[in-house]
């Protein structure tokens, strides 16, 4: 559970911004969206391979 302690003389907007940033870093929302519908392992693996190829192409070590 995320907890944000509002510091002394800190506005609510600033504390809310810290909460949103911390929540985004936990990737809870992304995980919920991915669990909404089932994807086969083969599709997941294909996506991982495409992502790895993109990273290799972008940062060197061309693999094709």
N, C-alpha and C positions, 0 to 999 in steps of 0.2 A: 504494500500500500504506500502510495506516495504521500509524503508530508512536506509541506512548505511552511516554515515558520516566518511570519511577517516580522521583519526587523523594525526596530524603533525608527519612527519618522519615515517609514517606507509607504508609498502609496499602494492601494489595492491593485491598481493597474500593473504596477511593476511586479508585484508578487504573483499576479495572475500570469504575466508573461514568463516569469521563472518557472511556474508550474507547467505551462504549456510546453516549454522547451524541454523540461525534465521528462514529461510524459512522452514527448516525441522520441526522445533518446531511448526509452524503454521498448519501443517498437510494438507495443501492445495492440494498437489499432491496426497495424499492418498484419499482425498475426491473426487477429479476428477476421479481417477481410479475406485472408488466404484460407481460413477454415470454413468460410461460408459455403464453399462448394468444393467437392472432392476433385482432386487431380490425380491422374494415374502416375505411378512411379516413373514410367517411361517418359511422360511429358515433363515431369520435374527434372529428370536427368538430361533430357534434350535442352531444356532451358539453361541448366547449369553449364552444359558444354558450350552453348552459344555465348553465354556470358563470359566464360573463360577465354573463348576465341577472341571476343571483343577486347578483353583486357590485354591479351597477348598482342593483338594487332595495335592497340593504342600505345602500349608501353614497350614495344620491341619484341624480339624473339618470335618472328612470324611463324605461325604454325597453320597449315592448311590441309 
